[in-house]
Amino acid sequence: MKTVVYYYTFSNGESPVRQFIDSHPRSKSKVMRIIQTIEEYGLQSVIPHLKKLTGTPLWEIRILGQESIRVLYVGYRGQNILLLHAFEKKTQKTPPREIATAIRRLKEVGD
């Protein structure tokens, strides 16, 4: 069964995750390749790029390179995932503000 990747969207239909990815052309192809691989082969196929954020329901997709990009997500409706937030990581620890943004969006979805 294929994994469907959903993007968090605002009520006006805009997706902050897509906008972030589009605004980082150097990393966009890496991010999109990982997302496409998840859709085709499931999360198991990209385990080296995944990390659980301790003490939260969140996971992160880690994209390394000139820019260290993180995409926070949760499991969603079975085998699927919901991408909640993306940001450029500049420190060792994931900033609490970034986690709070993803948690707030998860509560809005309320699924």
TIDO-400063 format. One record per atom (N, C-alpha, C, O): residue in one letter; atom name; z negated, x, y negated. Coordinates in steps of 0.1 Angstrom, whole numbers. Example, Ala and Ser with C-alpha at 12.3 -4.5 7.8 and 13.67 -1.06 7.14 Angstrom:
BEGIN
A | N | -78 | 132 | 57 .
A | CA | -78 | 123 | 45 .
A | C | -78 | 132 | 33 .
A | O | -85 | 142 | 33 .
S | N | -71 | 128 | 22 .
S | CA | -71 | 137 | 11 .
S | C | -79 | 129 | 0 .
S | O | -80 | 134 | -11 .
END
This chain:
BEGIN
M | N | 0 | 8 | 12 .
M | CA | 0 | 0 | 0 .
M | C | 0 | 9 | -12 .
M | O | -8 | 18 | -14 .
K | N | 9 | 6 | -22 .
K | CA | 10 | 14 | -34 .
K | C | -2 | 11 | -43 .
K | O | -8 | 0 | -43 .
T | N | -5 | 21 | -51 .
T | CA | -16 | 20 | -61 .
T | C | -9 | 16 | -74 .
T | O | 1 | 22 | -78 .
V | N | -14 | 6 | -81 .
V | CA | -9 | 2 | -94 .
V | C | -18 | 8 | -104 .
V | O | -30 | 7 | -103 .
V | N | -12 | 15 | -114 .
V | CA | -19 | 21 | -125 .
V | C | -18 | 12 | -137 .
V | O | -7 | 9 | -142 .
Y | N | -30 | 6 | -141 .
Y | CA | -30 | -3 | -153 .
Y | C | -35 | 5 | -165 .
Y | O | -43 | 15 | -163 .
Y | N | -30 | 2 | -177 .
Y | CA | -35 | 8 | -189 .
Y | C | -43 | -2 | -197 .
Y | O | -39 | -13 | -198 .
Y | N | -54 | 3 | -202 .
Y | CA | -62 | -6 | -211 .
Y | C | -54 | -9 | -223 .
Y | O | -47 | 0 | -228 .
T | N | -54 | -21 | -227 .
T | CA | -46 | -25 | -239 .
T | C | -55 | -33 | -249 .
T | O | -63 | -40 | -245 .
F | N | -52 | -31 | -262 .
F | CA | -59 | -39 | -272 .
F | C | -53 | -53 | -272 .
F | O | -43 | -55 | -265 .
S | N | -59 | -62 | -279 .
S | CA | -54 | -76 | -279 .
S | C | -40 | -77 | -285 .
S | O | -33 | -86 | -283 .
N | N | -36 | -67 | -293 .
N | CA | -23 | -67 | -299 .
N | C | -12 | -61 | -290 .
N | O | -1 | -60 | -294 .
G | N | -17 | -57 | -278 .
G | CA | -7 | -52 | -268 .
G | C | -5 | -37 | -268 .
G | O | 1 | -32 | -259 .
E | N | -11 | -30 | -278 .
E | CA | -10 | -16 | -278 .
E | C | -20 | -9 | -268 .
E | O | -31 | -14 | -266 .
S | N | -15 | 2 | -262 .
S | CA | -23 | 9 | -253 .
S | C | -27 | 23 | -259 .
S | O | -19 | 31 | -261 .
P | N | -40 | 25 | -261 .
P | CA | -45 | 37 | -267 .
P | C | -42 | 49 | -258 .
P | O | -40 | 60 | -262 .
V | N | -42 | 47 | -245 .
V | CA | -40 | 58 | -235 .
V | C | -25 | 62 | -236 .
V | O | -22 | 74 | -237 .
R | N | -16 | 52 | -236 .
R | CA | -2 | 55 | -237 .
R | C | 1 | 62 | -250 .
R | O | 9 | 72 | -251 .
Q | N | -5 | 57 | -261 .
Q | CA | -3 | 63 | -274 .
Q | C | -8 | 78 | -274 .
Q | O | -1 | 87 | -280 .
F | N | -19 | 81 | -268 .
F | CA | -24 | 94 | -268 .
F | C | -15 | 103 | -260 .
F | O | -11 | 114 | -264 .
I | N | -10 | 99 | -248 .
I | CA | -1 | 106 | -240 .
I | C | 12 | 109 | -248 .
I | O | 17 | 121 | -248 .
D | N | 17 | 99 | -254 .
D | CA | 30 | 101 | -262 .
D | C | 28 | 111 | -273 .
D | O | 37 | 117 | -277 .
S | N | 16 | 112 | -279 .
S | CA | 13 | 120 | -290 .
S | C | 11 | 135 | -286 .
S | O | 8 | 143 | -295 .
H | N | 11 | 138 | -273 .
H | CA | 9 | 151 | -268 .
H | C | 21 | 156 | -260 .
H | O | 20 | 156 | -247 .
P | N | 32 | 158 | -266 .
P | CA | 45 | 161 | -258 .
P | C | 44 | 173 | -249 .
P | O | 50 | 173 | -238 .
R | N | 35 | 183 | -252 .
R | CA | 34 | 195 | -243 .
R | C | 28 | 191 | -230 .
R | O | 30 | 198 | -220 .
S | N | 19 | 181 | -230 .
S | CA | 12 | 177 | -218 .
S | C | 17 | 164 | -211 .
S | O | 14 | 161 | -200 .
K | N | 26 | 157 | -219 .
K | CA | 31 | 144 | -214 .
K | C | 37 | 144 | -200 .
K | O | 34 | 136 | -192 .
S | N | 46 | 154 | -198 .
S | CA | 52 | 154 | -185 .
S | C | 42 | 156 | -173 .
S | O | 44 | 151 | -163 .
K | N | 32 | 165 | -175 .
K | CA | 22 | 167 | -165 .
K | C | 14 | 154 | -162 .
K | O | 12 | 151 | -151 .
V | N | 10 | 148 | -173 .
V | CA | 2 | 135 | -172 .
V | C | 10 | 125 | -164 .
V | O | 5 | 119 | -155 .
M | N | 23 | 123 | -169 .
M | CA | 31 | 113 | -163 .
M | C | 34 | 116 | -148 .
M | O | 35 | 107 | -140 .
R | N | 36 | 129 | -145 .
R | CA | 39 | 133 | -131 .
R | C | 27 | 129 | -122 .
R | O | 28 | 124 | -111 .
I | N | 15 | 132 | -127 .
I | CA | 2 | 129 | -119 .
I | C | 1 | 114 | -117 .
I | O | -2 | 109 | -106 .
I | N | 3 | 106 | -128 .
I | CA | 3 | 91 | -127 .
I | C | 13 | 86 | -117 .
I | O | 10 | 77 | -110 .
Q | N | 25 | 91 | -118 .
Q | CA | 36 | 87 | -109 .
Q | C | 32 | 90 | -94 .
Q | O | 34 | 82 | -85 .
T | N | 26 | 102 | -92 .
T | CA | 22 | 106 | -79 .
T | C | 11 | 96 | -74 .
T | O | 11 | 92 | -62 .
I | N | 2 | 92 | -82 .
I | CA | -9 | 83 | -78 .
I | C | -2 | 70 | -74 .
I | O | -6 | 64 | -64 .
E | N | 7 | 65 | -82 .
E | CA | 14 | 52 | -79 .
E | C | 21 | 53 | -66 .
E | O | 21 | 43 | -58 .
E | N | 28 | 64 | -63 .
E | CA | 35 | 65 | -51 .
E | C | 27 | 68 | -38 .
E | O | 29 | 62 | -28 .
Y | N | 17 | 77 | -40 .
Y | CA | 10 | 82 | -28 .
Y | C | -5 | 79 | -28 .
Y | O | -12 | 82 | -18 .
G | N | -10 | 73 | -39 .
G | CA | -25 | 70 | -39 .
G | C | -33 | 82 | -45 .
G | O | -28 | 93 | -47 .
L | N | -45 | 79 | -48 .
L | CA | -54 | 89 | -54 .
L | C | -56 | 101 | -45 .
L | O | -58 | 112 | -50 .
Q | N | -56 | 99 | -32 .
Q | CA | -58 | 110 | -23 .
Q | C | -49 | 122 | -25 .
Q | O | -52 | 133 | -23 .
S | N | -37 | 119 | -30 .
S | CA | -26 | 129 | -32 .
S | C | -29 | 138 | -44 .
S | O | -23 | 148 | -45 .
V | N | -38 | 134 | -53 .
V | CA | -41 | 142 | -65 .
V | C | -55 | 146 | -66 .
V | O | -60 | 149 | -77 .
I | N | -62 | 147 | -55 .
I | CA | -77 | 150 | -55 .
I | C | -80 | 163 | -63 .
I | O | -90 | 162 | -70 .
P | N | -72 | 173 | -63 .
P | CA | -76 | 185 | -71 .
P | C | -77 | 182 | -86 .
P | O | -83 | 189 | -93 .
H | N | -70 | 171 | -90 .
H | CA | -70 | 168 | -104 .
H | C | -81 | 157 | -108 .
H | O | -82 | 153 | -120 .
L | N | -89 | 153 | -98 .
L | CA | -98 | 142 | -101 .
L | C | -113 | 147 | -100 .
L | O | -116 | 157 | -93 .
K | N | -121 | 141 | -109 .
K | CA | -135 | 145 | -109 .
K | C | -143 | 132 | -112 .
K | O | -140 | 125 | -122 .
K | N | -154 | 130 | -105 .
K | CA | -163 | 119 | -108 .
K | C | -172 | 123 | -119 .
K | O | -178 | 134 | -119 .
L | N | -174 | 114 | -129 .
L | CA | -184 | 117 | -140 .
L | C | -197 | 112 | -136 .
L | O | -200 | 100 | -135 .
T | N | -206 | 121 | -133 .
T | CA | -219 | 117 | -127 .
T | C | -227 | 107 | -136 .
T | O | -226 | 109 | -149 .
G | N | -233 | 98 | -130 .
G | CA | -241 | 88 | -137 .
G | C | -233 | 77 | -144 .
G | O | -239 | 69 | -152 .
T | N | -220 | 76 | -142 .
T | CA | -212 | 66 | -148 .
T | C | -202 | 60 | -137 .
T | O | -201 | 66 | -126 .
P | N | -196 | 49 | -139 .
P | CA | -186 | 44 | -129 .
P | C | -172 | 51 | -131 .
P | O | -163 | 48 | -124 .
L | N | -172 | 61 | -141 .
L | CA | -159 | 67 | -145 .
L | C | -155 | 79 | -136 .
L | O | -164 | 86 | -131 .
W | N | -142 | 81 | -135 .
W | CA | -136 | 92 | -130 .
W | C | -127 | 98 | -140 .
W | O | -123 | 91 | -150 .
E | N | -124 | 111 | -139 .
E | CA | -114 | 117 | -149 .
E | C | -103 | 123 | -141 .
E | O | -105 | 130 | -131 .
I | N | -91 | 122 | -147 .
I | CA | -79 | 129 | -143 .
I | C | -79 | 141 | -152 .
I | O | -78 | 140 | -164 .
R | N | -78 | 153 | -146 .
R | CA | -79 | 166 | -153 .
R | C | -65 | 172 | -154 .
R | O | -59 | 175 | -144 .
I | N | -60 | 174 | -166 .
I | CA | -47 | 180 | -168 .
I | C | -50 | 193 | -175 .
I | O | -55 | 193 | -186 .
L | N | -46 | 204 | -169 .
L | CA | -49 | 218 | -174 .
L | C | -36 | 223 | -180 .
L | O | -25 | 220 | -175 .
G | N | -37 | 233 | -189 .
G | CA | -25 | 239 | -195 .
G | C | -28 | 243 | -209 .
G | O | -40 | 246 | -212 .
Q | N | -18 | 244 | -217 .
Q | CA | -21 | 247 | -231 .
Q | C | -31 | 238 | -238 .
Q | O | -39 | 242 | -246 .
E | N | -30 | 225 | -234 .
E | CA | -40 | 215 | -238 .
E | C | -47 | 211 | -226 .
E | O | -41 | 208 | -216 .
S | N | -60 | 210 | -227 .
S | CA | -68 | 204 | -216 .
S | C | -70 | 189 | -219 .
S | O | -78 | 185 | -227 .
I | N | -63 | 181 | -211 .
I | CA | -63 | 166 | -214 .
I | C | -71 | 160 | -203 .
I | O | -71 | 164 | -191 .
R | N | -79 | 150 | -206 .
R | CA | -86 | 142 | -197 .
R | C | -83 | 127 | -199 .
R | O | -82 | 122 | -210 .
V | N | -81 | 120 | -187 .
V | CA | -78 | 106 | -188 .
V | C | -89 | 100 | -179 .
V | O | -91 | 102 | -167 .
L | N | -98 | 91 | -186 .
L | CA | -109 | 85 | -179 .
L | C | -104 | 72 | -173 .
L | O | -97 | 64 | -180 .
Y | N | -108 | 69 | -161 .
Y | CA | -104 | 57 | -154 .
Y | C | -115 | 52 | -144 .
Y | O | -124 | 59 | -142 .
V | N | -112 | 40 | -139 .
V | CA | -121 | 34 | -129 .
V | C | -112 | 28 | -118 .
V | O | -101 | 24 | -121 .
G | N | -118 | 26 | -106 .
G | CA | -111 | 18 | -96 .
G | C | -110 | 4 | -101 .
G | O | -119 | -1 | -108 .
Y | N | -99 | -3 | -98 .
Y | CA | -97 | -16 | -104 .
Y | C | -90 | -25 | -94 .
Y | O | -79 | -21 | -89 .
R | N | -96 | -36 | -90 .
R | CA | -89 | -46 | -81 .
R | C | -84 | -39 | -69 .
R | O | -71 | -39 | -67 .
G | N | -92 | -34 | -60 .
G | CA | -88 | -28 | -48 .
G | C | -84 | -14 | -49 .
G | O | -92 | -5 | -54 .
Q | N | -72 | -11 | -45 .
Q | CA | -67 | 3 | -45 .
Q | C | -62 | 8 | -59 .
Q | O | -58 | 19 | -60 .
N | N | -62 | -1 | -69 .
N | CA | -56 | 2 | -81 .
N | C | -66 | 9 | -91 .
N | O | -78 | 10 | -88 .
I | N | -60 | 14 | -102 .
I | CA | -69 | 21 | -112 .
I | C | -66 | 16 | -126 .
I | O | -55 | 11 | -128 .
L | N | -76 | 16 | -134 .
L | CA | -74 | 12 | -148 .
L | C | -77 | 24 | -157 .
L | O | -88 | 29 | -157 .
L | N | -67 | 29 | -164 .
L | CA | -68 | 40 | -174 .
L | C | -75 | 35 | -186 .
L | O | -69 | 26 | -193 .
L | N | -87 | 40 | -190 .
L | CA | -94 | 35 | -201 .
L | C | -93 | 43 | -214 .
L | O | -93 | 37 | -225 .
H | N | -93 | 56 | -212 .
H | CA | -93 | 64 | -224 .
H | C | -88 | 78 | -221 .
H | O | -89 | 83 | -210 .
A | N | -81 | 84 | -231 .
A | CA | -76 | 98 | -229 .
A | C | -80 | 106 | -242 .
A | O | -80 | 101 | -253 .
F | N | -82 | 119 | -239 .
F | CA | -86 | 128 | -250 .
F | C | -84 | 142 | -247 .
F | O | -82 | 145 | -235 .
E | N | -83 | 151 | -257 .
E | CA | -82 | 165 | -255 .
E | C | -96 | 171 | -254 .
E | O | -104 | 169 | -262 .
K | N | -98 | 178 | -242 .
K | CA | -111 | 183 | -240 .
K | C | -112 | 197 | -245 .
K | O | -104 | 206 | -242 .
K | N | -122 | 200 | -254 .
K | CA | -123 | 213 | -260 .
K | C | -136 | 220 | -257 .
K | O | -139 | 231 | -261 .
T | N | -145 | 213 | -250 .
T | CA | -158 | 219 | -246 .
T | C | -160 | 218 | -231 .
T | O | -152 | 211 | -224 .
Q | N | -170 | 225 | -226 .
Q | CA | -173 | 224 | -211 .
Q | C | -176 | 210 | -207 .
Q | O | -171 | 205 | -197 .
K | N | -186 | 204 | -214 .
K | CA | -190 | 190 | -210 .
K | C | -181 | 180 | -216 .
K | O | -176 | 182 | -227 .
T | N | -180 | 169 | -209 .
T | CA | -173 | 157 | -215 .
T | C | -181 | 152 | -226 .
T | O | -193 | 148 | -223 .
P | N | -176 | 151 | -239 .
P | CA | -184 | 146 | -250 .
P | C | -189 | 131 | -247 .
P | O | -181 | 123 | -243 .
P | N | -202 | 129 | -250 .
P | CA | -207 | 115 | -248 .
P | C | -200 | 104 | -255 .
P | O | -198 | 93 | -251 .
R | N | -194 | 108 | -267 .
R | CA | -186 | 98 | -275 .
R | C | -174 | 94 | -267 .
R | O | -170 | 82 | -268 .
E | N | -168 | 103 | -260 .
E | CA | -156 | 99 | -252 .
E | C | -159 | 90 | -240 .
E | O | -152 | 81 | -237 .
I | N | -171 | 93 | -234 .
I | CA | -176 | 85 | -223 .
I | C | -179 | 71 | -228 .
I | O | -176 | 61 | -222 .
A | N | -186 | 71 | -239 .
A | CA | -190 | 58 | -245 .
A | C | -177 | 49 | -248 .
A | O | -178 | 37 | -246 .
T | N | -167 | 55 | -253 .
T | CA | -154 | 48 | -256 .
T | C | -149 | 41 | -243 .
T | O | -146 | 29 | -243 .
A | N | -149 | 49 | -232 .
A | CA | -144 | 44 | -220 .
A | C | -153 | 33 | -214 .
A | O | -148 | 22 | -209 .
I | N | -166 | 34 | -215 .
I | CA | -175 | 24 | -210 .
I | C | -174 | 11 | -218 .
I | O | -174 | 1 | -213 .
R | N | -172 | 13 | -231 .
R | CA | -171 | 1 | -240 .
R | C | -158 | -7 | -236 .
R | O | -158 | -19 | -235 .
R | N | -147 | 0 | -233 .
R | CA | -135 | -6 | -229 .
R | C | -136 | -13 | -216 .
R | O | -131 | -23 | -213 .
L | N | -143 | -6 | -207 .
L | CA | -146 | -12 | -193 .
L | C | -153 | -25 | -195 .
L | O | -150 | -35 | -188 .
K | N | -164 | -25 | -203 .
K | CA | -171 | -38 | -205 .
K | C | -163 | -49 | -211 .
K | O | -164 | -60 | -208 .
E | N | -153 | -45 | -220 .
E | CA | -144 | -55 | -226 .
E | C | -136 | -62 | -215 .
E | O | -133 | -74 | -215 .
V | N | -131 | -53 | -206 .
V | CA | -122 | -58 | -195 .
V | C | -131 | -67 | -186 .
V | O | -126 | -78 | -181 .
G | N | -143 | -63 | -183 .
G | CA | -153 | -71 | -176 .
G | C | -149 | -76 | -162 .
G | O | -153 | -87 | -158 .
D | N | -141 | -67 | -155 .
D | CA | -136 | -72 | -142 .
D | C | -145 | -65 | -132 .
D | O | -143 | -68 | -120 .
END
